[in-house]
Amino acid sequence: MRLDELKPAHGSKHRPKIVGRGIGSGHGAQSTRGMKGQRSRSGFGGMAGFEGGQIPLIRRIPKRGFRHTMFQADRAVINVGDLETIFEAKSEITPQVLHAKKLIKKGQQVKVLSNGNLTKALFIKAHAFSASALEKIQKAGGRTEILTR
């Protein structure tokens, strides 16, 4: 057997359906769309989620919980390891300073998490701290202040 003798197994390759190329193709005239109606027209893509009149899946599944974006806080997460690399020792870190360094978007609340190591004493003002982040900041000799919105 040689490479030029290799062929796909019989019946495994299918000819692609070619529509709208004349009667000789077998799919000419209406191009397998039928005679008339909404589905035969150009531009018909079907309605998303439509299941032919059956109750759609989105309506069959019960609603659970309550989520409203009006009550959702837009929070940015900063790790103490990132603060270690970016800021000098004994510097004051506020959301305005973080925005100036392009670490957060304007108006975002800041939550400090404990990923990474902290060896510098920093004064951090943020809206929330994780318990382990507070511990790392205090162990390094830093101070924290919780801001209210």
C-alpha positions in Angstrom: 0.0 0.0 0.0 1.2 3.5 -0.9 0.1 7.0 0.1 -1.3 7.7 -3.3 -3.5 4.6 -3.0 -5.3 5.7 0.2 -9.0 6.5 -0.2 -11.8 7.3 2.3 -14.1 4.4 3.1 -16.9 3.9 0.7 -20.0 5.9 1.8 -18.1 8.1 4.3 -17.8 11.1 2.0 -21.0 13.0 1.1 -21.5 15.4 -1.7 -22.4 18.8 -0.3 -26.0 20.0 -1.1 -25.7 22.7 -3.9 -29.0 24.6 -4.2 -30.2 27.2 -6.6 -28.0 26.2 -9.6 -30.6 25.0 -12.1 -32.9 22.0 -12.6 -30.0 19.7 -13.4 -28.6 19.9 -9.9 -31.8 18.4 -8.5 -32.2 21.4 -6.2 -33.2 24.1 -8.7 -36.3 26.3 -8.9 -37.4 26.8 -5.2 -34.1 25.4 -3.9 -35.6 23.0 -1.4 -37.6 25.8 0.3 -41.0 24.8 -0.9 -43.5 27.0 -2.8 -44.6 30.0 -0.8 -44.6 31.3 2.8 -42.5 33.0 5.3 -39.8 30.3 5.4 -39.3 30.4 1.6 -38.4 34.1 1.5 -34.9 35.5 1.6 -33.7 36.7 4.9 -35.8 34.3 7.0 -33.6 33.1 9.8 -36.2 31.8 12.2 -37.0 33.2 15.6 -34.5 32.5 18.3 -35.9 29.9 20.7 -39.0 29.1 18.5 -39.8 25.4 18.7 -42.6 25.2 16.2 -45.5 26.2 18.5 -44.4 24.0 21.4 -43.8 25.9 24.7 -40.2 27.0 24.4 -37.5 25.8 26.8 -37.1 29.3 28.3 -40.7 29.2 29.4 -40.8 25.6 30.5 -38.1 26.1 33.1 -39.2 27.8 36.3 -37.8 31.1 37.4 -35.6 31.1 40.5 -34.0 33.8 42.6 -33.9 37.5 42.2 -31.2 39.5 40.4 -31.5 43.2 39.6 -28.7 45.2 38.2 -29.9 48.3 40.1 -28.8 46.7 43.4 -25.6 45.3 42.0 -22.3 46.9 43.1 -19.7 47.4 40.4 -16.7 46.1 42.2 -13.1 45.8 41.1 -10.8 43.3 42.7 -7.2 44.1 43.6 -4.8 41.6 45.1 -2.2 42.6 47.7 0.5 41.0 45.5 -0.3 43.6 42.8 -0.1 46.4 45.3 3.3 45.1 46.4 4.7 45.4 42.9 3.1 48.7 41.9 3.4 51.0 44.9 6.3 52.2 47.1 6.4 51.5 50.9 4.3 53.8 53.1 2.2 55.1 50.2 -1.5 55.9 50.4 -3.7 53.9 48.1 -7.2 55.1 47.3 -9.6 54.3 44.5 -8.6 57.6 42.8 -5.0 56.6 42.8 -5.9 53.1 41.4 -7.9 54.8 38.7 -5.0 57.1 37.8 -2.8 54.1 37.4 -5.6 52.4 35.2 -6.0 49.5 37.5 -9.8 50.1 37.9 -12.5 52.0 36.0 -13.9 55.3 37.2 -16.6 54.9 39.8 -15.9 51.3 40.7 -15.8 50.1 44.2 -12.6 48.4 45.3 -12.2 45.1 47.2 -8.8 44.0 48.3 -8.1 40.2 48.2 -5.1 38.4 49.7 -3.5 36.7 46.6 0.2 37.3 46.7 2.7 38.4 49.3 3.0 41.8 51.0 6.1 43.0 52.7 5.7 46.8 52.4 3.7 48.9 54.9 0.8 50.5 52.9 -2.1 52.7 53.8 -5.0 51.3 51.8 -8.5 52.9 51.5 -11.0 50.5 49.9 -14.7 49.6 50.1 -14.1 46.0 51.2 -11.3 43.7 52.4 -11.1 40.0 52.7 -10.2 38.7 56.2 -6.9 37.2 55.0 -6.0 40.5 53.1 -6.6 42.5 56.3 -4.3 40.1 58.2 -1.5 40.4 55.6 -1.7 44.2 55.5 -1.5 44.5 59.3 1.3 41.9 59.5 3.3 44.0 57.0 2.8 47.1 59.2 0.2 48.7 57.0 -3.2 50.3 57.8 -6.6 50.0 56.3 -9.7 52.2 56.0 -13.1 51.0 54.8 -14.8 53.5 52.6 -18.6 53.9 52.3 -20.2 54.6 48.9 
